[in-house]
Amino acid sequence: MKQIQITLTPEESKRIIAMGVKKLPIVQKALKKGIILITLGTTNAYVAEELTGKKIDHFRYGAGYIDGTTTVVPMEKRLPTIALRDGMQVDGAENIIKEMGAGDVIIKGANALDPDGIAGVMMANPVGGTTGTVLGAVMARGINLVIPVGLEKSIPYSVMEISKRVGIGRCSKATGLPVGVMPLAGTVVTEVAALTLLGAEDVFPIGAGGINGGEGSITLCVIGNNVDEIFDLVQKVKEKKGEL
């Protein structure tokens, strides 16, 4: 088997992750028959583009984000949430969760990924925002939760332990909005999982970080019989700078 090394910026990672999410068997099944709800989030915007084939304003498809502080996209600037039924975009995404059940898919991004592979999402809304709205239904009905998250969001501490110690009401000062943290139980899709779904035999990170626009990058070793095709795919993503 051949071995290649690739470096992905955060934007390029989001595109590769989105391609991987589309390949997930549970997503493919729901695209044929079922409901997919794509909650707001910048990584989710890339997923929405892959599933709909339509260009989306990544910033406006966000909710909370980090720009050196913890902050949110103003409500009046946010795009509507996207939902698909049998692969076709439908209206009324804000209410479609009432119809969802086992076999359907909710896609929710994350802000943290711990050493055990548990993802966590920060919540600036006092009642949990999107996370608070969807997680009860996910756990009660057995809806599939897919969590696309880049390795740049890896942290060295347990998300479960962090979630017990932080919260909006416990914070006296913050550089931005104070937040709580909710652990997410679902299928986590990082660059490693995405490249595996795209045909790699083995993938592992060998370095992280960068400068001159490469901040937040991840460098990976990819092994397999079709790594030339994967390398070509990555080159195309780089040429488009992560865009659709």
N, C-alpha and C positions, 0 to 999 in steps of 0.2 A: 504493500500500500504506500501511496505517496503522502508527503507531508508538506503543508504550506503554512505560512504565517501571515496573518492579516491584522491591520490596525483599523479600528472603527471609531470615528468621532461619535458623540452622543446622538447626533441627528442620523448618522448612518446606521448606528445600532438600532434606533427606533424603526427604521425602515426594514432592516433584516429581521428584527423581532416580529414586526407586523406580518412579514411574509411567512414566518414560522407559525404564527397564530392561525393564519388562513389554512395551513396544512394540518392542523390538529384534527384528528378524527371526529371529535365531538363537535367541532366547528363545521367541518365538512358535512356532517350529518344534519346539523341544524340549518345549514344553507339550503339543503334539499327539502327538508320538511321540519319546520320548527321556528322558534323565535330567537333572535340574537339582539340583545340590548347592549349598546356600546356607550358606557357612561362617559361623562366629560373627563378629559385629560389629554395632555399633549401627545403622549405615546399612543393613547387610544385614537387620536386623530389620524395617525399613520395606519392603524388597524382599520379604521373606518374607510380610509382611502383604498386599502387593499381589497376590502370586502364589497365596496360600492363602485370602485373604478372612477370615483369623482374626486377632484382636488378640493381640499378643505383647508381653511385658515387654521393652522395649528394652534396659534395663540388663542384665538377666539373659541376654540373647542376645548379650552382649559377651564378649570375651576380654581384650585389653589396652585400656586407655583412659587419658585424660589428664584429671586433675581439679586441675591445678596442679602435679602430679607425674606421672611415668610409672608406671603401676601396672596391676594386672590384677584381673579379677573372680575371686574364689575359686572353685576347681573345684566345690565343693559347692553353690554358688549358680547355676552356669551351667545354662541350658536345653539340652536335647539339640539337636544339629544337625538341620536340616530338609532332607529330600530329597524330590523329586517324581519320579514315574515316569508318563509320559503325563499329566501334569497333576494326578495324585493323590498326596497325601502318603503315604509308605511308611515302615516301620520299618527299622532297620538302617542308618541314614545313615552311621554311622562306618565301615562296610565297603563301601559302595556304589561307592566310587571304583574298586574292583577291576573293576567291570563297565562302567565308562565308557570311551567312545571318541570319535572324531571325530563331531561332530554333537551331542554332549552339552555341557552348560554347567556350569562352576563359577563361582560368584559370590564374589568376594573383595574386601573393602574395602581402603583404603589410608590412610596417615598423611601422605603428601606427594605433591605434584604439581609437577613442575618446569616451566621455561619451554618445554621441548621436548615437553610432554605426557606425559612418562614418570612413572608412579606408583611410589611406594616404600612398603613396609610395614616398620614397626619390629618387631623380634623380641626379646622378653625371655627366651624359652626358649632354653637353650644349644644345642638341636638344631633350632631354627627353628619349633617349634610347628606350627600349622596350615599355615603357609606352607611349612615344610620338608617336610610330609607330602604336600601336593598338587602342588607345582610340578614335581616330577620327572615325575609322571604326565601333567600338562598338556602339558609340552614333548615328552615321548616319544611320546605317543599322538595329539597334535593336538586335545586337548579344548579347547573354546572357553572362554577366561577372560574374564569380564566384571568390570570394576573400577568400582563406583560410588564416587565421591569428590567431595566438595564443594569449590568454589573457595576456601573458607576455609582449605583445607590447601595452598594454593599456597606454594611457597618459591622464592627467587630463585637457587638453586644446582642444579647437575646432580645428579640422584639417582644416576646411574652413578658420578660422582666421589665423592659422599658415601659410597656403599656400600663403596668401596675404603678409606676412611679411618677408619671407625668400627667398633666391635664391643664386645661385653660384656667381653672380656678386655683390651681396650685402655683401658678407662675406670677411673680411680682413684677418682672420686667422682661421684655423680649425685643429682639431686633426684628420688628415686624409684628405679626399677629401671634399670640400664644396659641399652642395647639395641644391636643391630646393625640394618642396613637392607638389605632385599632389593629390587632393582628388579623390577617386574612387567611382563610383556609380554602385553598383551591389549587388549580393547576398553574404553577409559576412558569412563565416562558421568558428566559433570559436569552442572551446571544448564544450561549452554549446549547440550550434546548432548541432554539430556532435553527441553528446551523445543522444540528442533528436531524431535525425534521426535514431540512432541505437536502439531506442525503449524506452528511458526514458520518464516518464510522466512530470517530472520537474527536472531542473538542475540549480544550482546557486553556484558561487564561495564563499568560506568562508575564504580563506587566500591565500597569495602568497609569493614566495621567498623561499630560503633555503640555506644550506651550504654543504660542503663535496660532491660536484657533483650535489647537488640539486638546485643550483642557477637558478633562473628563473622559478621554479616550481609553479604550481597552485593546490590548494586543493579545491575540489568541493563536494557538497552534491548532491546525485542523488536519485530521488524518482520514484518509479514505481512498477509494478507487476513483471517485468522481470529483476530486478536489480541484481539478482544472476548471470544471464547470462552476464550482462554487467560487473560485477565484475570479472568473469572468463576471459572475453575478455581482460580486463585491465591487469590481471595477466599474460596472455600469451604475451601481448605487453611488459610488464616489463621483463619477462624472456628472451625475444629476444632483450631487451634494445632498443626498438623502431625500430629494423631492420625488413626487410620483412620476 
